[in-house]
Amino acid sequence: MKLLKTLLILGTLFLGLDAKNLYPLHPVKVAEGIECVIGDFNPPTQANKGFVSNLCWIDLGKSLLIVDAGPTYEFAKEFAELAHTRTGKPIKAVVITNYHDDRLLGASYYADRHIPIIAHESIVGDIKHNPDKFRRLPRLLSKEEFAKTRLVAPDTLFKDRYVVKGSKRSVKLLKLSPVSEEHSDIVVWVPDVKFLFAGNIVFNDRMLNYTKNSDIDGWIEALKKIAALHPRIVLGGHGAKMGPKAYATTLAYLESLKKQVKTAYDKEINLSELMKHLDLHAFDHLKHHESLNRHNAGNYYRQLEWE
């Protein structure tokens, strides 16, 4: 009876520990000194609370580099505390791989602690020209869930590359093309283990989003530069797949989309009839392919019209 009572008390304590955390964070070791969490494969919803992208921490030796800040102040707090609990090390800096709300808004937590926030210089323009990107999460989340979250501009900007130096390893932040999905897209390269975090340049398990800001040639160029690095492990910004060729699906899709839409455009196929002339069934295994195929093809077709 005493044992049962003890177990019930312990169970209550554990439930209490779970209850205080808003986000289910289950880090996966992807390489020596690198652990990542995998976001939901859906767009932001009340259920996932904006946790839809992958994020990592990288052990630099005496400190940690955080890769992307997440969607809210609370997310960043929970992620940072988990990283510290598992490693016992302080955070040196956080890098933001593009301006999207699910990657940037958590930076408010790090800003309050005067931790450097690093990003490509084009993130300033991306933030300025896309204000709607920061209105969806406040609508989805309660005031309590979104508490203390605010848009914070990164304080450390670079142009082509930036090196974060640690006592054990250095990490390179690389700009691979002027524009891929967005202007501010960068990758994180850890040379000693050949690990590459590709951010929104690589999507797996769910369909990519070709936006009005995207550049299909620049995106393909960036993917080919990833291949040229000969990585052992590639982890995209979305999806659980990782490995040396984890960029391949994104590359194949963009090359197919470019070729087919360009052919239809050159044949003067009307936009309203475009989808009848495309065969993208090789990518039907990707979540949300039906809606995003139409969206992606339409955006690229309109870009060709403007050209």
N, C-alpha and C positions, 0 to 999 in steps of 0.2 A: 504493500500500500504506500509506504514511504517512497519507494522507487518510482511508482506511478506518479505520485505527487511531484517529485523532483523533475521527472520528464515533462510533465505538463507545464511546470514553471519555466523550464528551459525552452520548451516549444513556444511559449508566450513571448519570452525574451527574443527569440529568433524572429518571430513574426513581427515584433516591434522594430527590430533592426531593418527588416525588409520594408516595413511600412514607411519608414522615414525617407527612403530613397524613391524618387519619382521615376527614375529611369532604370531599366534592367540592363546592367552592364556586365558582359561576360567576356573578359579579355582573352584573346587567343595569341599564343606565342607564334610569331611568324618567322622569326630569325633570332639569333643570339642578341639579347638585350632589346628586343623590339616586340611589343605587344599591341594588339589592335582590337577594337570592337567593331562589330558589323551592324550597320543600321538596317532598318526595315526596308523592304523592296518596294514599298508604296510611297506615294507623295505624302507630305505632312498631313496628319489627321489628329483628331483629339486623342485617339487611341495610342498612337506612337509619340505624340507630343513633340513632333518635329525631329525625332531621332531617326533620320532616314539615310544618313551618310556614314561612311567608315572614318574612324579616327584612330590615331596611334600615339604611343609615347615611345621615345627612343632614348636608351641609356647612353649618355655621353661619357660616363665614367664617374664623375662626382655629382653630376646633375642630369636632368632630363630635358629633352626637347619634346614639346607637345605638338602634334600635327593636327591642326584644325581645332577650333574652339567649341564647336557644337552650336545647337540652336538657341540655348537659353543660358542665363546666369546660373540657374540651378544645375543644368546639365554639366557645365564647365566645373562647377564646384564639386559635384559628385565624381566626375572623371579625374580631376586633379587629386582629390583625396584618395581615390582608389589607386592611382599611380604611386602616390607617396606611401600608402600603406604597403603596397606590394614590393616597393624598391627601397624605401627608407631614404629617398633622395629628393632634394628640392628641385623646383622647376627653373631652368635657366631662361627659357623663352618659349613662345608659341608661334608657329608659322601658320598662316592662312593661305590655303591653296587656290581659293577664288572667293569672290565677294558674296556668294549666296548666303541667305539667312541661316541655313542649316549648318554652315561652317563658320560664320563670322559673329553672330550675335552673342555667343558665349564669351567673346573676347572682353565683354564688360567685366566679367569676374577677374580676369587677369589684369586688366587696366587698374582695377581697384587695389591690386597688390603690387603695382608698379613693375610688373613682369613685361619685358619687351615683347611687342607684337610685330612680327615680320611679315611682309607681303610684297608682291610686285608693285611697282609704282603706278601701274595702270589701274589699280584697285580704287584709287581716288576718283577717277572718271567713271568707273563702273558703278560705284556707290551713288555718285551725283546724278547719273543719267537713268538709273533704274530704281526710283523710290518705291514703286509698287512692290518690289521684292521683299520689303521689310514691313508690309502691312498684313500679310497672311497669318503669321504666327500669333500676333496679338488677337486676331479674330478667332483663332482656333482654341487658344489656351485660356484658362481662367486667370484672373488678376494675380492669384496666389502663385500659379505655375509660372507666370511670366514676370513675377516680381524681380525688381532690380535689373532686369534685362534692358539694355539700351544699345543703340548703334554706336560703336566706337571705331574710329579710324585707326588703322595700324600706325605705329609710330616709327617703325624702321622699314624703309622702302629701298628696293634695289632695282636695277635695270636688267642685266643679263644673267648674273649669277651672284650667289651669296653663300659664304661658308660659315656654318656654326661650328666653332671649335670646342672640343671637350678634352678632358684629360686622357680619355681612352680612344676616342674616335672623333672624326670630323664628319659633318653632314653637309651635302651640297644642295642648295636650292637652285633650280635651273628653269629658265624661261626658254622653251623649245621652239616656239613660233609666236609671231605677233598676236595672233588670235587663233584659238581652237574653238572650244565651246564658247568661252568668254575671253575678253582681253586679259583678264587677271589670272588666267590659269597658269599654274606652275607645277613642277614635280619635285619630289623630295628623294634624293639619291644618297644611299649609304654604301660607299664603295667597298668597305672591308667585307661585307656580307652580300654585296650586289643586290640589295633590296631597293626597290623603287616603288614609292607611293605616287600613284599617277593622278590622284584627285579626279576631277570631272573630265579628264581627257580619256579615261577608260571606264566603261560601264560593263558590268556582267550581271546576269540573272534578271535584269530588267532593261527595257529599251532605253536608249539614250534620248536626250532632249536636244534637238537641233533648233536653236533659238534664232530670233531675228538678228541677234548679235554675232552668231557663229560664222566661222569661215571654213568651208569644207576643205579647201586646199591646205590651209594652215593646220587644221586638225589632223589631216592625213600626214602632213609633214612632221608634226609632233610625234605621232605614233611611230613613224619610221625612225625617228631619232631615238625613241625608246628602244626599239629593236636593235639599233646600232650600239647601244650600251651593253648588250648581251647580259641582261639581268638574270639572276637565278630565281628571283621572286618578284613578281609584279602584283600589287594590290591596287585595284581601281578605287575610285571614290564611292562607287556603289556596287554591291554584289559581293558574294562570299568567295568566288573563284579566285585562286591565286596560283602563280607558277610562272615559269619563264615566258610562256606564250599567252598570258592572261589578257594581253592587249589585242589578240588576234581577231576576236569577234567584233570589237569596235571598228577595227581597221577594215575588215571584210564588209561590214555593213555600210560604212561611209563610202567605200569605193563602189559598191553596188548601187547605192542611192545616187551617187554623183553620175555614174554612167547612164542609169536608166532615166533619171529625170532630165538630164541634158539631152538624151536622145529624143524623149517625148517633146521637149521644148523646141528642139531643132525641127521636128516634124510639125510644129505649130499645133500640137494637141492642146486643147483648152484646159485651163486649170480644173474646171469642174469635172472633166473626164479623165484627169491625170491618173487616178488610182487604178483605173481599168487597164492601163498600159504598163503597170509596174508589177513585177513578181519578186516579192520580198519574203516569200514563204520559208526560206532557209532560216529566218530569224523568228519564226513563230513561237519558239521556246522561250523567248524573252517576255517577261511580264509587261503588260500594257502595250504590246506591239500593235494592236489594232488601232487604238486612238493615236498613238505617237507616230506610227508610220505615216498616217495622213497629215499630221501636224508637221513632221519633219520634211516630207516631200513638198508640202505647200510652202514652207518657209524658204527652202532652197529654190523652188520654182520662181518665187517672187524676187529673190535675189538676182536670178538670171534676167528677169524682166528689167530690173533697175540697171543692170550692167548694160 
